[in-house]
């Protein structure tokens, strides 16, 4: 008792020392603030409350019985499993009936009317229908088997009529039973025969087996059955053949061998007539029997169609909804999910379960539970008790999305779920992803086709929701890619490799010799401006077009790449400040930004300065950066003093590397030793363990509850520093893929246009008018297959890589746990896909 009292006092002390964790406010860049609590449910109304919670709230349940594996409602789940098995059987049987189409995908109507359906009623009705369908299936199989036997035997006698009829013209009327040889040594023997039906696929194997078993002393004759025979078990139509096996001796060892082979192959054996009259009599009887079997099968199929028509029609309680059997299927999915949640609850006087929920939804959840309590006749109800102490587990990540942002969030989640309250890159990805794709794919014509495809997907979204769920979820992504590709095409002034003369050109050929001179103020000293929007159409077809356009796109790629990486570092700043981790902010974030700005930011300044300032002896940017890094003298400065500024920036760049490398591991070591001293001073082992978990969580994730190893942390810091320094260089070069993809797209478009439409236009009349139709078909087919198929996928994948590697590596860790609330609508929608 004294020991228990001591443990109790320790727990009270821990509870007092805990500080409540205030919920963080949700921002545009961060996930929803979450709360942890316990939901208490009355046993008799637990199902009703879970149903209401699953329809109107967002709550994630934790499994309270995971260790003990106690499942108090397992019998209910087993009952529903059996009901789902019956439904799968009935769906399969109804699918075999012609003209019976099951109405699906009316989720809203089902959710509005499902309260009128009871589990016991559905279960009893399904059991009754299952027995009916099972007996019907057995009867159908029996009738089909009898019909097949009649068809096969009829074909056997038809073959016998053909053979015996031909033989009767030569032989006497004694038929096949007469001796083959009358006066020789074999005259006392008679000819034996076995007839039946074998699948055509087994003909060769069957004949070889007979040949080997009899050592060549049998002769087999096959006759193909024209009508296919339906297998009563699988329902598949099979091709079969009639066979007749002739051998010496009507009885004896040879006949036994033949029968063993037939048994091994599972063929159907039938009596072979010995006389044409017998064959004709049996044939007439079989035709009459076959007609009766066909009538019986038709009557059975009409009966089954009548039974199925009631199941595929809407239920009485939901006249505008799905088929009755589909509503039953959705009802079973919903009920099974409810009892699965109840299986996670801890039993007692009431059911208890720990839950996560958004802090912004707490008032709504409490109001819903209060309304249900007041509506309850016995006054008992459910209660949600928020946990005011420190959380022992990491909260799940919940990011609210809409139809437009959902697909971009899914792109980020594929790389990794954001940690709780970590800066979420999806908000910026909504703009940067289609923009960078547009820079790669920029073409007014191709972008417009992609835009029209996206607009069609958006317009016909509801018809694609369940039939093509991938296209449905990607509809706004395709639309955005088309918009930005069209915009970039106007910037590049590229329409299927043709320049658009939207505005007057800034160049003129004064002498008519192909030498164009600018008409705008090239010195940027206040005269007429350049082409007002995008690239001047005069560059299209110029001899130095590639040289100029490649230089332009290459510099644009670097400019936007460095800008995006700087934004990534700013998001890293926001993470450190939000977590109040000044160690990371001062000794990682700031040096990283200094390294980025002082070297690559300076490179961007040089690009922009050369564009906006005329320089007589303009420096080469690559040479200037080499001189800056190697400490050499640059003889072509941008302006007076630019070389000295570059040398100063290089010193800051070099100085930022050891600041990233050295201070942080020693600061963490100091914090760890100080924490150890504080824990030892308190003298309570249990309290110390509890506090270590809280403090380690505040240190930015170093340790994560594991033993502190200074050597591992120092090595980890070395790796991170080297990865950032070298990665920044390689990532900047990696953004040149924007220029490379744009160049490839433009050149492919030009080649396809020149080798098809241009060749057709250059032909003499009237061949040009005729060939132009064929050339247009070839050009359009290549455009669809290559530029709108393969090239779109290629640009998409490269854009994805730039976001996952070059952008998100600057700040994004991932590794979070996605918030998975219990939501009935999501379960029902997901079952239809």
C-alpha positions in Angstrom: 0.0 0.0 0.0 2.8 2.4 0.8 4.4 1.7 -2.5 1.1 2.3 -4.3 0.7 5.5 -2.3 4.1 6.6 -3.4 3.4 6.0 -7.0 0.1 7.9 -6.7 1.9 10.9 -5.2 4.4 10.8 -8.1 1.6 10.8 -10.6 0.0 13.8 -8.9 3.4 15.6 -9.0 3.8 14.8 -12.6 0.3 16.1 -13.4 1.0 19.4 -11.5 4.2 19.9 -13.3 2.6 19.4 -16.7 1.7 22.5 -18.5 -1.4 22.4 -20.7 -0.6 22.5 -24.4 -2.6 25.3 -26.0 -3.9 24.5 -29.4 -1.9 26.3 -32.1 -3.9 28.4 -34.5 -4.2 27.2 -38.0 -2.6 29.3 -40.7 -2.4 29.1 -44.5 0.9 27.2 -44.4 0.2 24.9 -41.5 -2.1 22.0 -40.6 -5.1 22.3 -38.4 -4.6 22.6 -34.6 -5.6 19.3 -33.1 -7.0 18.3 -29.7 -6.8 15.0 -27.8 -9.6 13.7 -25.7 -11.8 10.8 -24.5 -15.2 10.1 -25.9 -17.6 8.4 -23.4 -20.5 6.5 -25.0 -23.6 4.9 -23.4 -23.6 1.2 -24.2 -27.2 1.0 -25.3 -26.9 4.0 -27.7 -23.3 3.6 -28.8 -24.1 2.6 -32.3 -26.4 5.6 -32.8 -23.8 8.0 -31.6 -21.0 6.6 -33.8 -23.4 6.8 -36.8 -24.1 10.4 -36.0 -20.4 11.2 -35.5 -19.4 9.5 -38.7 -22.0 11.6 -40.7 -21.5 15.1 -39.2 -18.0 15.4 -37.6 -14.3 14.7 -38.2 -13.0 12.5 -35.4 -10.2 10.0 -35.5 -10.5 7.0 -33.1 -7.6 5.2 -31.4 -7.7 1.5 -30.8 -8.0 1.0 -27.0 -8.0 -2.8 -27.3 -5.0 -3.2 -29.5 -2.9 -5.0 -26.8 -5.5 -7.2 -25.3 -7.2 -7.8 -28.7 -10.6 -7.7 -27.1 -13.4 -7.2 -29.7 -16.7 -6.9 -27.9 -18.7 -6.5 -31.1 -16.9 -9.1 -33.2 -20.1 -11.2 -33.6 -21.8 -8.2 -35.3 -18.8 -7.9 -37.6 -19.0 -11.6 -38.4 -22.7 -11.4 -39.2 -22.0 -8.5 -41.6 -19.1 -10.4 -43.2 -21.6 -13.2 -44.0 -24.1 -10.7 -45.4 -21.4 -9.2 -47.6 -20.5 -12.7 -48.9 -24.1 -13.3 -49.8 -24.2 -10.0 -51.6 -21.1 -10.8 -53.6 -22.8 -14.1 -54.6 -26.0 -12.3 -55.6 -24.2 -9.6 -57.5 -22.4 -12.3 -59.5 -25.6 -14.2 -60.2 -27.5 -11.0 -61.2 -24.7 -10.1 -63.5 -25.3 -13.3 -65.5 -28.9 -12.3 -66.2 -29.4 -10.3 -69.4 -31.2 -6.9 -69.1 -30.5 -6.5 -65.3 -28.5 -3.4 -64.6 -27.8 -2.4 -61.1 -28.1 1.4 -60.4 -25.1 2.7 -58.4 -23.3 5.9 -57.2 -26.4 7.7 -55.7 -24.6 8.3 -52.4 -26.6 11.3 -51.3 -30.0 9.5 -51.7 -28.6 6.6 -49.7 -27.4 8.7 -46.8 -30.7 10.5 -46.6 -32.8 7.3 -46.5 -30.5 4.7 -44.7 -32.0 5.4 -41.3 -35.1 3.4 -42.2 -33.1 0.2 -42.7 -32.5 -2.3 -39.9 -29.7 -4.8 -39.7 -31.8 -7.7 -38.6 -34.4 -7.1 -41.4 -31.7 -6.9 -44.1 -30.0 -10.0 -42.7 -33.2 -12.1 -42.7 -34.1 -11.0 -46.2 -30.6 -11.7 -47.5 -30.7 -15.2 -46.0 -34.1 -15.9 -47.6 -32.9 -14.6 -51.0 -29.6 -16.5 -50.7 -31.4 -19.8 -50.2 -33.7 -19.0 -53.2 -30.8 -18.1 -55.4 -28.8 -21.1 -54.3 -31.6 -23.6 -55.0 -32.2 -21.9 -58.3 -28.5 -22.1 -59.2 -28.5 -25.8 -58.4 -31.6 -26.4 -60.5 -30.1 -24.4 -63.3 -26.9 -26.4 -63.1 -28.9 -29.6 -63.1 -31.1 -28.5 -66.1 -28.1 -27.3 -68.0 -26.2 -30.5 -67.4 -29.2 -32.6 -68.6 -29.5 -30.4 -71.6 -25.8 -30.8 -72.4 -26.0 -34.6 -72.1 -29.0 -34.5 -74.5 -27.0 -32.3 -76.9 -23.9 -34.5 -76.7 -25.8 -37.7 -77.1 -27.7 -36.3 -80.0 -24.5 -35.4 -81.7 -23.1 -38.9 -81.0 -26.1 -40.5 -82.7 -25.9 -37.9 -85.5 -22.3 -39.1 -86.1 -23.4 -42.7 -85.9 -26.1 -42.1 -88.5 -23.5 -40.7 -90.8 -21.1 -43.5 -90.3 -23.7 -46.3 -90.3 -25.6 -44.8 -93.2 -22.4 -44.9 -95.4 -21.5 -48.4 -94.3 -25.0 -49.8 -95.1 -24.5 -49.1 -98.8 -21.6 -51.5 -98.9 -22.2 -53.9 -96.1 -25.2 -56.0 -95.2 -27.9 -54.9 -92.9 -26.3 -56.6 -90.0 -24.4 -53.4 -89.1 -21.1 -53.2 -87.3 -21.7 -56.4 -85.2 -20.8 -58.7 -88.1 -17.3 -60.3 -88.2 -14.6 -58.4 -90.1 -12.9 -61.5 -91.4 -14.9 -64.7 -92.0 -12.4 -67.4 -92.8 -9.0 -66.3 -91.5 -7.4 -66.6 -88.1 -9.2 -63.5 -86.9 -12.6 -64.6 -88.1 -13.7 -65.5 -84.6 -13.1 -62.0 -83.2 -15.5 -59.1 -83.2 -14.8 -55.3 -83.5 -15.1 -53.3 -80.2 -15.9 -49.6 -80.0 -16.4 -46.8 -77.4 -18.0 -43.5 -78.2 -18.3 -40.2 -76.3 -17.6 -36.5 -76.2 -14.3 -34.8 -75.4 -13.3 -31.1 -75.3 -11.6 -30.0 -78.6 -8.6 -28.7 -76.7 -7.9 -32.2 -75.4 -8.3 -34.0 -78.8 -4.6 -34.4 -79.5 -3.7 -35.4 -75.9 -6.5 -37.9 -75.8 -5.6 -39.6 -79.1 -1.9 -39.8 -78.1 -2.8 -41.3 -74.7 -5.0 -43.9 -76.5 -2.2 -44.7 -79.0 0.4 -45.2 -76.2 -2.0 -47.2 -73.9 -3.0 -49.6 -76.7 0.4 -49.6 -78.4 -1.2 -48.5 -81.7 -4.0 -51.1 -81.7 -6.8 -48.5 -81.6 -8.3 -46.2 -84.2 -10.0 -42.9 -83.1 -12.3 -40.9 -85.2 -13.3 -37.3 -84.2 -16.3 -35.3 -85.4 -16.6 -31.6 -84.3 -19.8 -30.5 -82.6 -21.0 -27.2 -84.2 -23.0 -26.0 -81.2 -21.0 -24.9 -78.2 -21.8 -26.5 -74.9 -22.2 -24.3 -71.8 -20.4 -25.6 -68.6 -23.0 -25.5 -65.8 -20.3 -24.7 -63.2 -18.4 -21.9 -64.8 -21.0 -20.7 -67.3 -18.3 -20.7 -70.1 -19.1 -22.0 -73.6 -16.9 -25.0 -74.5 -16.1 -26.5 -77.9 -16.4 -30.3 -77.9 -16.0 -33.1 -80.4 -17.6 -36.6 -80.7 -15.1 -39.4 -80.7 -15.4 -43.1 -81.7 -12.6 -45.5 -80.7 -12.3 -48.8 -82.6 -10.3 -51.7 -81.3 -10.2 -55.5 -81.6 -12.4 -57.5 -79.3 -15.7 -56.3 -77.9 -14.6 -57.3 -74.4 -11.2 -57.9 -72.8 -8.1 -56.1 -71.7 -8.0 -53.7 -74.6 -11.4 -52.3 -73.8 -10.4 -51.9 -70.1 -7.4 -49.9 -71.2 -9.5 -47.7 -73.4 -12.0 -47.1 -70.6 -9.3 -46.2 -68.1 -7.9 -43.6 -70.5 -11.4 -42.2 -70.9 -11.9 -42.0 -67.2 -8.6 -40.3 -66.7 -9.6 -37.5 -69.2 -13.1 -37.2 -67.7 -14.9 -37.6 -71.0 -18.6 -38.3 -71.3 -19.3 -41.8 -72.7 -22.4 -42.6 -74.6 -23.9 -45.8 -76.1 -22.9 -46.3 -79.8 -25.7 -47.8 -81.8 -25.1 -51.1 -83.6 -27.8 -50.5 -86.3 -29.1 -47.4 -88.2 -32.7 -48.0 -87.1 -31.6 -47.9 -83.5 -29.8 -44.7 -84.1 -32.8 -43.0 -85.8 -35.2 -44.0 -83.0 -32.8 -42.7 -80.3 -32.2 -39.5 -82.3 -35.9 -38.7 -82.4 -36.3 -39.3 -78.7 -33.4 -37.1 -77.9 -34.7 -34.2 -80.0 -38.0 -34.3 -78.1 -36.1 -34.4 -74.8 -33.9 -31.5 -75.9 -37.0 -29.4 -76.7 -38.4 -30.0 -73.2 -35.1 -29.1 -71.5 -34.9 -25.8 -73.5 -38.5 -24.9 -72.5 -37.6 -25.7 -68.8 -34.5 -23.5 -69.0 -36.4 -20.6 -70.6 -39.0 -20.8 -67.9 -36.3 -20.8 -65.2 -34.6 -17.8 -66.7 -37.8 -15.9 -66.8 -38.4 -16.7 -63.2 -34.9 -15.5 -62.2 -35.3 -12.3 -64.2 -38.4 -11.6 -62.3 -36.7 -12.2 -59.0 -33.7 -10.0 -60.1 -35.9 -7.2 -61.3 -37.1 -6.6 -57.8 -33.5 -6.4 -56.5 -32.3 -4.0 -59.2 -35.3 -1.7 -58.8 -35.1 1.1 -56.2 -36.1 0.1 -52.6 -39.5 1.3 -51.3 -37.8 3.5 -48.7 -35.5 5.1 -51.4 -37.5 5.4 -54.6 -35.0 7.8 -56.2 -31.9 6.1 -55.1 -29.8 3.1 -56.0 -31.0 -0.4 -56.6 -32.2 -2.2 -53.5 -29.3 -4.7 -53.6 -26.8 -1.8 -54.0 -28.4 0.0 -51.0 -28.0 -3.2 -49.0 -24.3 -3.3 -50.0 -23.7 0.3 -48.9 -25.7 -0.4 -45.7 -23.4 -3.3 -44.8 -20.3 -1.2 -45.4 -21.6 1.5 -43.1 -22.7 -0.9 -40.4 -19.5 -2.9 -40.5 -17.5 0.4 -40.1 -19.6 1.4 -37.1 -19.1 -1.9 -35.3 -15.4 -1.8 -36.2 -15.1 1.5 -34.3 -17.1 0.1 -31.4 -14.6 -2.8 -31.2 -11.9 -0.2 -30.5 -13.7 1.1 -27.4 -12.8 0.0 -23.9 -15.7 -1.7 -22.1 -17.1 -0.7 -18.6 -20.2 1.0 -17.3 -19.8 3.0 -20.5 -17.7 2.7 -23.6 -14.5 4.8 -23.6 -12.2 5.6 -26.5 -9.5 8.2 -27.1 -9.9 10.5 -30.1 -8.2 13.2 -32.1 -10.2 16.0 -33.5 -9.6 19.5 -34.9 -9.7 22.2 -32.3 -11.9 24.4 -34.5 -14.6 21.6 -34.5 -14.8 21.1 -30.8 -17.8 23.4 -30.3 -19.6 21.7 -33.2 -18.9 18.2 -31.7 -20.0 19.3 -28.2 -23.1 20.9 -29.6 -24.0 17.7 -31.5 -23.5 15.5 -28.5 -25.6 17.8 -26.4 -28.4 17.8 -28.9 -28.4 14.0 -29.0 -28.4 13.8 -25.1 -31.4 16.1 -25.0 -33.2 14.1 -27.6 -32.5 10.8 -25.7 -35.6 9.6 -23.8 -33.7 8.3 -20.8 -31.4 11.3 -20.6 -28.2 9.3 -21.0 -25.8 10.5 -23.6 -22.2 10.7 -24.8 -19.6 13.1 -23.5 -16.3 14.4 -25.0 -13.6 15.2 -22.4 -10.7 17.1 -23.8 -7.2 16.1 -22.4 -5.7 19.2 -20.7 -2.3 17.6 -20.1 0.8 17.1 -22.4 0.2 14.7 -25.3 2.1 11.4 -25.2 1.8 10.8 -28.9 2.3 13.0 -32.0 -1.0 14.6 -33.2 -2.1 13.6 -36.7 -1.8 16.1 -39.6 -5.1 17.5 -40.8 -5.0 19.9 -43.8 -8.3 21.1 -45.1 -8.5 21.1 -48.9 -11.1 21.9 -51.5 -11.7 20.4 -54.9 -9.0 22.5 -56.5 -6.2 22.2 -53.9 -6.8 18.5 -53.1 -4.8 17.2 -56.1 -1.8 19.4 -55.2 -1.9 18.3 -51.6 -1.9 14.7 -52.9 1.3 15.5 -54.9 2.9 16.6 -51.7 1.6 13.7 -49.6 3.0 11.3 -52.1 6.5 12.5 -51.1 5.6 12.4 -47.4 2.9 13.5 -45.0 3.7 16.9 -43.4 4.6 16.7 -39.7 2.1 18.3 -37.3 2.1 22.1 -37.8 5.0 21.9 -40.2 5.1 24.4 -43.1 3.0 22.8 -45.8 4.4 23.3 -49.4 1.1 22.5 -51.0 -0.1 26.1 -50.8 2.8 27.4 -52.9 2.8 24.3 -55.1 -0.7 25.3 -56.3 1.0 28.1 -58.2 4.6 27.0 -58.7 3.8 23.6 -60.1 1.8 24.6 -63.1 4.0 27.7 -63.6 7.2 25.7 -63.9 5.4 23.2 -66.1 4.3 26.1 -68.3 7.9 27.3 -68.6 8.9 23.8 -69.9 5.9 23.3 -72.1 5.1 26.8 -73.2 3.2 26.9 -76.5 0.0 28.7 -77.2 -1.3 25.9 -79.5 -0.4 22.9 -77.4 -1.3 24.7 -74.2 -4.7 25.5 -75.6 -5.3 21.9 -76.4 -4.3 20.9 -72.9 -6.5 23.7 -71.5 -9.5 22.4 -73.5 -8.9 18.9 -72.2 -8.9 20.2 -68.6 -12.0 22.3 -69.2 -13.8 19.1 -70.6 -12.7 17.2 -67.5 -14.1 19.9 -65.2 -17.3 20.1 -67.2 -17.9 16.4 -67.1 -16.6 15.8 -63.6 -19.7 14.1 -62.2 -19.7 11.4 -65.0 -16.0 10.7 -64.2 -16.3 10.6 -60.4 -16.8 6.8 -60.2 -16.0 5.6 -63.7 -12.5 7.3 -63.9 -11.6 8.5 -60.4 -8.0 9.3 -61.4 -9.1 11.7 -64.1 -11.7 13.1 -61.8 -9.2 14.0 -59.1 -6.7 15.4 -61.6 -9.2 17.6 -63.5 -8.1 20.9 -62.0 -4.4 20.0 -62.3 -4.8 19.4 -66.0 -6.8 22.7 -66.3 -4.0 24.6 -64.4 -1.3 23.1 -66.5 -3.1 24.2 -69.7 -3.6 27.7 -68.4 0.0 28.3 -67.5 1.3 26.5 -70.6 -0.8 28.8 -72.8 0.5 31.9 -70.8 4.1 30.8 -71.2 3.4 30.2 -74.9 2.4 33.9 -75.2 5.5 34.9 -73.4 7.7 32.8 -75.8 5.5 33.9 -78.7 5.2 30.3 -79.9 2.1 28.9 -81.6 2.9 25.5 -83.0 6.4 26.8 -83.8 4.9 29.9 -85.5 5.4 33.4 -84.1 2.2 35.5 -83.5 2.3 39.1 -84.7 0.2 40.4 -81.8 2.0 43.8 -81.6 4.3 45.8 -83.9 7.8 44.4 -83.9 10.7 46.3 -82.3 13.0 45.4 -85.2 13.0 46.6 -88.8 14.8 45.5 -92.0 15.7 48.9 -93.4 17.9 47.8 -96.3 15.9 44.6 -97.2 19.0 42.5 -96.8 17.8 40.5 -93.8 19.8 42.6 -91.3 17.3 43.8 -88.7 18.0 46.8 -86.5 16.1 47.7 -83.3 13.7 50.5 -83.3 13.4 50.8 -79.5 15.9 52.3 -77.0 18.5 49.6 -76.5 20.4 51.8 -74.0 17.4 52.0 -71.7 17.8 55.8 -71.5 14.1 56.9 -71.7 13.4 56.2 -75.4 10.8 53.9 -76.9 10.4 50.6 -75.1 10.8 47.1 -76.4 8.1 44.6 -77.5 5.3 45.1 -75.0 4.6 41.5 -74.1 6.8 38.4 -74.4 9.3 37.7 -77.1 9.4 39.8 -80.3 8.0 37.8 -83.2 10.9 39.1 -85.4 13.2 36.5 -83.6 11.3 33.6 -85.1 13.3 32.2 -88.0 16.3 34.4 -87.4 19.7 32.9 -87.9 20.7 33.6 -84.3 17.3 32.7 -82.9 18.5 29.6 -81.0 21.5 31.5 -79.6 19.3 34.3 -78.2 16.3 32.2 -77.1 18.5 29.6 -75.4 20.4 32.3 -73.5 17.1 33.9 -72.4 15.5 30.6 -71.2 18.6 29.5 -69.5 18.8 32.7 -67.4 15.1 32.6 -66.7 15.4 29.0 -65.4 18.2 30.0 -63.0 16.4 33.1 -61.8 13.2 31.2 -61.0 15.1 28.3 -59.5 17.1 30.4 -57.1 13.9 32.3 -56.2 12.1 29.1 -55.4 15.0 27.8 -53.3 15.1 31.1 -51.3 11.4 30.7 -50.6 12.1 27.2 -49.4 14.7 28.6 -47.0 12.2 31.2 -45.8 9.8 28.3 -45.0 12.7 26.7 -43.0 12.9 30.0 -41.1 9.2 29.8 -40.4 9.5 26.3 -39.0 12.3 27.2 -36.7 10.5 30.3 -35.4 7.2 28.5 -35.0 8.9 25.7 -33.0 10.8 28.3 -31.0 14.0 26.5 -31.9 16.6 29.4 -31.8 19.5 27.0 -32.2 18.3 25.9 -35.7 17.3 29.4 -36.6 20.6 31.1 -35.7 23.1 28.4 -36.6 21.3 26.7 -39.6 18.7 29.0 -41.1 20.7 32.2 -41.2 23.9 30.7 -42.5 22.0 28.8 -45.2 20.3 32.0 -46.3 23.7 33.9 -46.3 25.3 31.1 -48.4 22.4 31.2 -50.9 22.1 35.0 -51.2 25.8 35.8 -51.2 26.7 33.5 -54.1 23.6 32.5 -56.1 21.7 35.6 -55.2 24.6 37.6 -56.5 24.5 35.6 -59.7 20.9 36.6 -60.2 21.8 40.2 -59.6 24.4 40.0 -62.3 21.8 38.5 -64.8 19.3 41.2 -64.1 21.9 44.0 -64.1 23.1 42.9 -67.6 19.5 42.9 -68.8 18.7 46.4 -67.6 22.0 48.2 -68.1 23.9 48.6 -71.3 27.6 47.6 -70.9 30.2 48.1 -73.6 32.4 45.3 -72.5 29.9 43.1 -70.7 31.4 40.4 -68.4 30.7 36.7 -68.8 28.7 35.6 -65.8 30.4 32.2 -65.6 33.8 33.7 -65.7 32.9 36.3 -63.1 31.6 33.6 -60.7 34.8 31.5 -61.2 36.9 34.6 -60.4 34.7 35.3 -57.4 35.1 31.7 -56.1 38.8 31.4 -56.9 39.8 34.8 -55.6 41.1 35.9 -59.0 40.9 39.4 -60.5 37.9 40.0 -62.8 38.9 42.4 -65.5 35.3 43.0 -66.7 33.4 44.4 -63.7 29.7 45.2 -64.0 30.2 48.6 -62.4 32.9 50.3 -60.4 33.2 48.4 -57.1 31.3 45.3 -58.2 34.5 43.1 -58.0 35.1 44.2 -54.4 31.5 43.6 -53.5 31.7 40.1 -55.0 34.9 39.4 -53.0 33.2 40.5 -49.8 30.1 38.3 -50.6 32.4 35.4 -51.2 33.9 35.8 -47.7 30.5 35.7 -46.2 29.7 32.6 -48.3 32.8 30.8 -47.0 32.2 31.9 -43.4 28.7 30.6 -43.4 29.9 27.0 -43.8 31.7 26.5 -40.5 28.8 28.3 -38.7 26.4 25.7 -40.1 28.8 22.9 -39.1 30.2 23.5 -35.7 28.1 25.4 -33.1 24.9 23.3 -33.2 26.2 19.9 -32.0 28.0 21.6 -29.0 24.9 23.6 -28.1 22.9 20.4 -28.1 25.5 18.7 -25.9 25.4 21.6 -23.4 21.6 21.4 -23.3 21.6 17.7 -22.8 24.1 17.9 -19.9 22.1 20.7 -18.3 18.9 18.6 -18.5 20.7 15.7 -16.9 21.8 17.8 -14.0 18.3 19.2 -13.5 16.7 15.7 -13.7 19.2 14.3 -11.1 18.5 17.1 -8.8 14.8 16.2 -8.5 15.6 12.6 -7.5 12.4 11.1 -9.0 13.2 8.6 -11.8 9.6 8.5 -13.1 9.4 12.3 -13.1 12.7 12.5 -14.9 11.6 10.2 -17.7 8.4 12.2 -18.2 10.2 15.5 -18.4 12.9 14.1 -20.8 10.1 13.3 -23.3 8.8 16.9 -23.1 12.2 18.6 -23.4 13.4 16.4 -26.2 10.3 17.3 -28.2 11.1 21.0 -27.8 14.7 20.6 -29.1 13.7 20.3 -32.7 13.7 16.5 -32.9 17.3 15.6 -32.0 17.2 12.5 -30.0 13.5 11.6 -30.3 13.5 9.9 -27.0 16.6 7.8 -27.7 20.0 7.9 -25.9 22.0 11.1 -26.7 25.1 10.3 -28.7 27.3 13.4 -29.4 29.3 11.6 -32.1 26.2 10.6 -34.1 24.9 14.2 -33.9 28.2 15.7 -35.0 28.4 13.2 -37.9 24.8 14.0 -38.8 25.6 17.7 -38.8 28.6 17.2 -41.1 26.5 15.3 -43.5 23.7 17.9 -43.5 26.2 20.7 -44.1 28.0 19.0 -47.0 24.6 18.0 -48.5 23.4 21.6 -48.3 26.5 23.2 -49.8 26.9 20.7 -52.6 23.2 20.3 -53.1 22.7 24.0 -53.5 25.2 24.0 -56.4 23.7 20.9 -58.0 20.1 22.1 -57.5 20.8 25.4 -59.1 22.2 23.6 -62.2 19.2 21.2 -62.0 16.8 24.0 -62.7 18.4 24.3 -66.1 16.1 21.3 -67.0 13.4 24.0 -67.5 15.4 25.5 -70.4 16.3 22.0 -71.7 12.7 20.8 -71.8 11.5 24.1 -73.3 14.1 23.8 -76.0 13.2 20.2 -76.8 9.5 21.0 -77.0 10.1 24.0 -79.3 12.4 22.1 -81.6 10.2 19.0 -81.8 7.2 21.2 -82.7 9.3 23.0 -85.4 10.5 19.7 -86.9 7.0 18.2 -87.0 5.6 21.3 -88.6 8.3 21.6 -91.2 8.2 17.9 -92.2 4.4 17.7 -92.6 2.4 20.9 -93.2 5.3 23.0 -94.7 6.1 20.2 -97.1 2.5 20.0 -98.2 2.2 23.8 -98.7 5.4 23.9 -100.8 4.1 21.4 -103.3 2.8 22.6 -106.7 -0.9 23.0 -107.4 -3.1 21.0 -107.3 -1.0 18.4 -105.4 -0.6 20.8 -102.5 -4.4 21.0 -102.0 -4.7 17.3 -101.9 -1.6 16.4 -99.9 -2.4 19.1 -97.3 -5.2 17.0 -95.9 -2.9 14.0 -95.5 -0.1 16.1 -94.1 -2.5 17.7 -91.6 -3.7 14.3 -90.4 0.0 13.2 -90.0 0.9 16.4 -88.2 -2.1 16.3 -85.8 -1.5 12.6 -85.0 2.1 13.2 -84.2 1.2 16.2 -82.1 -1.3 14.2 -80.1 1.0 11.2 -79.6 4.3 12.9 -78.9 3.8 16.5 -77.8 0.4 16.1 -76.0 1.2 12.6 -74.7 4.8 11.8 -74.1 6.0 15.4 -73.7 3.3 16.3 -71.2 4.2 13.4 -69.1 7.9 14.2 -69.4 7.4 17.8 -68.3 5.2 16.8 -65.5 7.8 14.3 -64.1 10.6 16.9 -64.3 8.4 19.5 -62.6 7.6 16.9 -59.9 11.3 16.3 -59.3 12.1 20.0 -59.0 9.4 20.3 -56.3 10.3 17.2 -54.4 14.1 17.5 -54.5 15.2 21.0 -55.2 12.4 22.9 -53.4 11.2 20.7 -50.6 14.6 19.5 -49.5 15.3 23.0 -48.2 12.7 22.8 -45.4 10.5 19.8 -45.6 10.9 16.7 -43.5 7.6 14.9 -43.8 7.1 11.8 -41.8 3.8 12.9 -40.3 0.7 10.8 -39.7 -2.3 11.7 -41.8 -5.5 12.5 -40.0 -7.9 9.7 -40.8 -11.3 10.6 -39.3 -14.2 8.2 -39.3 -16.4 9.5 -42.2 -19.3 7.4 -43.5 -19.5 9.4 -46.8 -15.8 8.8 -47.6 -16.3 5.1 -46.9 -19.3 4.8 -49.2 -17.7 6.9 -51.9 -14.5 4.8 -51.8 -16.5 1.6 -52.2 -17.9 2.8 -55.5 -14.5 3.4 -57.1 
